[in-house]
Amino acid sequence: MIDKIFYALSIATILCACMVVISKHPIRSILFLVATFFLISAHYVLLNAQFLALVNIVVYAGAIMVLFLFVVMFLNLNKEVEPYKGFLPWLAALVGGGSFFLIVISALQKSNLLQNENANHSIGLVENLGNVLYKEYLLPMEISSVLFLIAMAGVVLLSRKEKIVNE
């Protein structure tokens, strides 16, 4: 049953990813990319990595892609602005894509795709990730939180406009 779900998700992910590249309208391309991110999150759920699925949806599909969508909508791209592209970029894309396809096929042939039945199925849960982060890596987590706080304060100070006082 899981195999059929995996193959269906894989086919849908590959189709949406291809539509990102094939689509000529930039907004449709971004929407297909959002759908690809959701399908990748579904793969994470199948791998029992719920935290990665949630982060993928919130950060990539929720924040970054919406930002990209707004930027493209504000740019107001027209056909007149688009430059002419010859066959050379298509040839380079075909050679690069074919090379990548051959690398993936050769890597899949050498890999062991059989799932280990003795595998720990609770390894990707949020609870286990929190235990590792806040027990074994408490000091680096606290240092990174202070670093993020200092970075936010720096951004606020740099973006603040100074009042010019005329004397």
Sequence and secondary structure as in RCSB ss.txt:
>XXXX:A:sequence
MIDKIFYALSIATILCACMVVISKHPIRSILFLVATFFLISAHYVLLNAQFLALVNIVVYAGAIMVLFLFVVMFL
NLNKEVEPYKGFLPWLAALVGGGSFFLIVISALQKSNLLQNENANHSIGLVENLGNVLYKEYLLPMEISSVLFLI
AMAGVVLLSRKEKIVNE
>XXXX:A:secstr
 HHHHHHHHHHHHHHHHHHHHH SSHHHHHHHHHHHHHHHHHHHHHTT HHHHHHIIIIIIIIIHHHHHHHHHHH
T  TTTS    SHHHHHHHHHHHHHHHHHHHHHHHS  S  TT  TTTT HHHHHHIIIIISHHHHHHHHHHHHH
HHHHHHHHH        
